[in-house]
Amino acid sequence: MPCDPEELRHVALFELLDDDELAVLAAQVDKRTFAARQRIFKIGDPPSAAYLVLSGSVSVTMIDEDNQEVVIDEPGHGGIFGFASMVDQTPHQANAMALEECMCIELDREDIEVLVTRKPMAGLDMLTILGRQIHASQRLVKLRANRNPNQMIEDTATVGERIADHVARFGGSWNFIITFAVLLVGYTGINVVLNTKAWDPYPFILLNLFLSMLAAIQAPVIMMSQNRQDMKDRLRSELDFDVNRRAEAEIQSLAHKINLLTDKVSDVEDFLRDTAKR
C-alpha cells in the first residue's frame, strides 16, 4: 500500500526532495511489515528492492574473512539498507534481519526511475546525499585505520614534549654514557695536571655545581617523557579493551545463536515424536 509523503521526509536519502517529488515517490512505493527475527534478505539473494525503516530496527550483517558474522549497520527510523545492491543490480552482499517487529518501505528500481523521469532534479538531490554519506564513510575508515596509539600521540605532541623525548632517548643511551664519561675524565684530568693553575681544583666544586644543575634539569625532562610513555600505554590498553569487548560480544552472540539452534532442534524433535505417535 502507498505511504504518506511525510513518512519519506524522515529518510536521510530523501531529505532534499520537495513536496511534489515526495508525493511522486510515495505513490510508487509499498509498505511491508516484518516480524521480530524475520529474515528480510540474505547474502546472495537477488536485489529485488531496498528498504526504508519507518519503525523498529534491523540488523545488517556480513561474514568477514574469518567466517565471523560482523554487524555493519543497525538502521532505525529513517534508515535505509539494501540500496547499493538494488541500484547496482548485484546480489546482496549482506544479511538483513528484523530485530523487532518493524515496518519498512519497499523501494525498487522502477520507483526510482519513475521519480527521476518525472522529477529529474530529484536524482541530483539523492546523489548529493549519497555523496555526503560516502565522504562520511571515508572519514570513518580513515579514522579507524589510523588508530595507532603512537601515531595519535605523536600528532598531538608539542615542541617541548618532542624535545623531552629526544633528551630522554639520548640520556638513556650508551652514547650519552660514553660521551659524559669522556668529558668528566677530561675535565678532572686537565684540572689535576694544571694543579695550582686549575680553574676548578680538587674537589672540583664547580663541576659538582654543573652536575647538580644538569641532574635538576634532566630529571623532570625524563619524567615528562615517561608520562608520555604512560599515556601511550593507557591508550594501548583502551584499544585492547575495545578489541576484547568486541570479541566478547561476538562470543556471546555465537552462544545465543547456538542456544536458538538447540531450541529449534528440540522443537523439530518434539514435532517428529508427535508425528510418529499419530
C-alpha positions as CSV (number, residue, x, y, z in Angstrom):
1,M,0.0,0.0,0.0
2,P,1.3,3.5,-0.7
3,C,2.7,5.5,2.1
4,D,2.3,9.1,3.3
5,P,4.8,11.5,1.8
6,E,5.5,12.9,5.3
7,E,6.9,9.5,6.2
8,L,9.5,9.7,3.5
9,R,10.6,13.1,4.7
10,H,12.3,11.5,7.7
11,V,14.5,9.3,5.4
12,A,18.0,10.8,5.1
13,L,18.2,9.9,1.4
14,F,15.1,11.9,0.5
15,E,15.6,14.9,2.9
16,L,16.4,17.3,0.0
17,L,13.3,16.3,-2.1
18,D,10.5,18.9,-2.3
19,D,6.8,18.1,-1.6
20,D,6.0,17.3,-5.3
21,E,8.9,14.9,-5.6
22,L,8.0,13.2,-2.3
23,A,4.4,12.8,-3.5
24,V,5.5,11.1,-6.7
25,L,7.7,8.7,-4.8
26,A,5.1,8.0,-2.1
27,A,2.6,7.0,-4.8
28,Q,5.0,4.3,-6.2
29,V,6.4,2.6,-3.1
30,D,4.8,-0.1,-0.9
31,K,4.9,-0.8,2.9
32,R,5.9,-4.1,4.3
33,T,5.8,-5.4,7.9
34,F,8.4,-7.8,9.2
35,A,8.1,-9.9,12.4
36,A,10.8,-10.0,15.0
37,R,13.7,-12.2,14.0
38,Q,12.3,-12.4,10.4
39,R,15.0,-12.6,7.7
40,I,14.5,-9.8,5.1
41,F,17.2,-11.0,2.7
42,K,20.4,-12.9,2.9
43,I,23.8,-12.9,1.2
44,G,23.4,-14.0,-2.5
45,D,19.7,-13.1,-2.8
46,P,18.7,-11.2,-6.0
47,P,18.4,-7.5,-5.4
48,S,14.7,-7.1,-5.7
49,A,14.3,-4.0,-3.6
50,A,15.8,-1.7,-1.0
51,Y,14.1,-0.9,2.3
52,L,13.5,2.2,4.3
53,V,12.8,1.7,8.0
54,L,9.7,3.5,9.4
55,S,9.6,1.8,12.8
56,G,11.5,-0.8,14.6
57,S,15.1,-1.7,13.9
58,V,17.1,-4.0,11.6
59,S,20.4,-5.8,11.9
60,V,22.6,-5.8,8.7
61,T,25.5,-8.3,9.0
62,M,28.1,-9.7,6.7
63,I,30.7,-12.6,7.0
64,D,34.4,-11.5,7.2
65,E,37.5,-13.4,6.1
66,D,37.5,-15.3,9.4
67,N,33.9,-16.5,8.8
68,Q,32.7,-14.3,11.7
69,E,29.4,-12.5,11.4
70,V,30.0,-8.8,11.7
71,V,27.3,-6.2,12.3
72,I,27.8,-3.4,9.7
73,D,24.7,-1.4,10.4
74,E,21.6,-1.3,12.6
75,P,19.3,1.1,10.8
76,G,16.4,2.5,12.8
77,H,13.7,5.1,12.0
78,G,14.7,6.7,8.7
79,G,17.5,4.3,7.9
80,I,17.9,2.6,4.6
81,F,19.5,-0.8,3.7
82,G,19.9,-2.9,0.5
83,F,20.1,0.3,-1.6
84,A,23.5,-0.4,-3.2
85,S,22.6,-3.9,-4.4
86,M,19.2,-2.6,-5.7
87,V,20.8,0.2,-7.7
88,D,23.7,-1.9,-9.0
89,Q,21.6,-5.0,-9.6
90,T,24.1,-7.3,-7.9
91,P,23.3,-10.0,-5.4
92,H,23.1,-8.8,-1.8
93,Q,26.4,-8.8,0.0
94,A,24.9,-8.8,3.5
95,N,22.2,-10.4,5.6
96,A,19.3,-8.3,6.9
97,M,17.1,-9.4,9.8
98,A,14.4,-7.6,11.8
99,L,15.5,-7.2,15.4
100,E,11.9,-6.5,16.4
101,E,8.6,-6.1,14.6
102,C,9.3,-3.3,12.1
103,M,7.6,-1.6,9.2
104,C,9.6,-0.7,6.1
105,I,9.0,0.9,2.8
106,E,10.0,-1.3,-0.2
107,L,11.7,0.6,-2.9
108,D,12.8,-0.8,-6.3
109,R,14.5,0.5,-9.4
110,E,11.2,1.2,-11.1
111,D,10.2,3.5,-8.3
112,I,13.4,5.5,-8.7
113,E,13.0,5.5,-12.5
114,V,9.5,7.0,-12.3
115,L,10.7,9.6,-9.8
116,V,13.7,10.7,-11.9
117,T,11.7,10.6,-15.1
118,R,9.0,12.9,-13.7
119,K,11.3,15.0,-11.5
120,P,14.9,15.0,-12.9
121,M,16.3,17.2,-10.2
122,A,15.3,14.6,-7.6
123,G,18.2,12.4,-8.9
124,L,20.7,15.2,-8.3
125,D,19.3,15.7,-4.7
126,M,19.7,12.0,-3.9
127,L,23.2,11.9,-5.4
128,T,24.1,14.8,-3.1
129,I,23.0,12.9,-0.1
130,L,24.9,9.7,-1.2
131,G,28.0,11.8,-1.8
132,R,27.8,13.1,1.8
133,Q,27.4,9.5,3.1
134,I,30.4,8.3,1.0
135,H,32.6,11.1,2.5
136,A,31.4,10.3,6.0
137,S,32.3,6.6,5.4
138,Q,35.7,7.5,4.1
139,R,36.4,9.7,7.1
140,L,35.3,6.8,9.4
141,V,37.5,4.3,7.6
142,K,40.5,6.7,7.7
143,L,40.0,7.4,11.4
144,R,39.8,3.7,12.2
145,A,42.8,2.8,10.0
146,N,44.9,5.5,11.8
147,R,44.1,4.3,15.3
148,N,47.8,3.7,16.0
149,P,48.4,4.9,19.6
150,N,51.9,6.0,18.9
151,Q,50.9,8.0,15.8
152,M,47.9,9.5,17.5
153,I,50.0,10.8,20.4
154,E,52.8,12.0,18.1
155,D,50.4,14.0,16.1
156,T,49.3,15.9,19.2
157,A,52.7,16.3,20.8
158,T,54.0,19.8,21.5
159,V,57.6,21.0,20.7
160,G,58.5,20.7,24.4
161,E,57.3,17.2,24.6
162,R,59.2,16.2,21.5
163,I,62.4,17.7,23.0
164,A,61.8,15.8,26.2
165,D,61.5,12.6,24.2
166,H,64.8,13.3,22.5
167,V,66.5,14.2,25.7
168,A,65.3,11.0,27.4
169,R,66.2,8.9,24.5
170,F,69.8,10.3,24.4
171,G,70.2,10.3,28.2
172,G,69.4,6.6,28.3
173,S,71.8,5.5,25.6
174,W,75.5,4.4,25.6
175,N,76.4,7.4,23.5
176,F,75.5,9.7,26.4
177,I,77.3,7.5,29.0
178,I,80.5,7.3,26.9
179,T,80.4,11.0,26.0
180,F,79.7,12.1,29.5
181,A,82.5,9.8,30.9
182,V,85.0,11.2,28.4
183,L,84.1,14.8,29.4
184,L,84.3,14.0,33.1
185,V,87.7,12.3,32.8
186,G,89.0,15.1,30.5
187,Y,87.7,17.8,32.8
188,T,89.1,16.3,36.0
189,G,92.4,15.3,34.3
190,I,93.1,18.8,33.0
191,N,92.4,20.3,36.4
192,V,94.7,17.8,38.1
193,V,97.5,18.4,35.6
194,L,97.2,22.2,35.9
195,N,97.5,21.8,39.7
196,T,97.6,25.3,41.2
197,K,96.7,27.0,37.9
198,A,93.5,25.0,37.6
199,W,90.2,26.9,37.4
200,D,88.4,24.1,39.3
201,P,91.0,22.3,41.5
202,Y,90.1,19.2,43.6
203,P,87.5,18.5,44.9
204,F,86.0,20.1,41.7
205,I,83.3,22.2,43.3
206,L,82.4,23.9,40.1
207,L,82.0,20.5,38.4
208,N,79.7,19.4,41.2
209,L,77.6,22.5,40.7
210,F,77.3,21.8,37.0
211,L,76.4,18.2,37.7
212,S,73.7,19.2,40.2
213,M,72.2,21.7,37.8
214,L,72.2,19.0,35.0
215,A,70.5,16.5,37.2
216,A,67.9,19.1,38.4
217,I,67.0,19.8,34.8
218,Q,67.3,16.3,33.3
219,A,65.2,14.6,35.9
220,P,61.9,16.5,35.2
221,V,62.5,16.3,31.5
222,I,62.9,12.5,31.7
223,M,59.8,12.3,33.9
224,M,57.9,14.3,31.3
225,S,58.9,11.7,28.6
226,Q,57.9,8.9,31.0
227,N,54.5,10.5,31.4
228,R,54.0,10.5,27.7
229,Q,55.0,6.8,27.6
230,D,52.4,6.1,30.3
231,M,49.8,7.9,28.1
232,K,50.7,5.6,25.2
233,D,50.4,2.6,27.4
234,R,47.0,3.7,28.6
235,L,45.8,4.3,25.1
236,R,47.0,0.9,24.0
237,S,45.2,-0.6,27.0
238,E,42.0,1.1,26.0
239,L,42.3,-0.1,22.4
240,D,43.0,-3.6,23.6
241,F,39.9,-3.3,25.9
242,D,37.8,-2.3,22.9
243,V,39.0,-5.3,20.9
244,N,38.4,-7.7,23.8
245,R,34.9,-6.2,24.3
246,R,34.0,-6.8,20.7
247,A,35.4,-10.3,20.9
248,E,33.3,-11.0,24.0
249,A,30.2,-9.6,22.2
250,E,30.9,-11.9,19.3
251,I,31.3,-14.9,21.6
252,Q,28.1,-14.1,23.4
253,S,26.3,-13.7,20.0
254,L,27.6,-17.1,18.9
255,A,26.4,-18.7,22.2
256,H,23.0,-17.1,21.8
257,K,22.7,-18.4,18.2
258,I,23.8,-21.9,19.4
259,N,21.1,-21.8,22.1
260,L,18.5,-20.8,19.5
261,L,19.6,-23.6,17.2
262,T,19.3,-26.0,20.1
263,D,15.8,-24.9,20.8
264,K,14.8,-25.2,17.2
265,V,16.3,-28.7,17.0
266,S,14.3,-29.6,20.2
267,D,11.1,-28.3,18.6
268,V,11.8,-30.4,15.5
269,E,12.4,-33.5,17.6
270,D,9.1,-32.9,19.5
271,F,7.3,-32.4,16.2
272,L,8.7,-35.7,14.8
273,R,7.8,-37.6,18.0
274,D,4.2,-36.3,17.9
275,T,4.0,-37.2,14.2
276,A,5.3,-40.7,14.9
277,K,2.7,-41.3,17.6
278,R,-0.1,-40.4,15.3
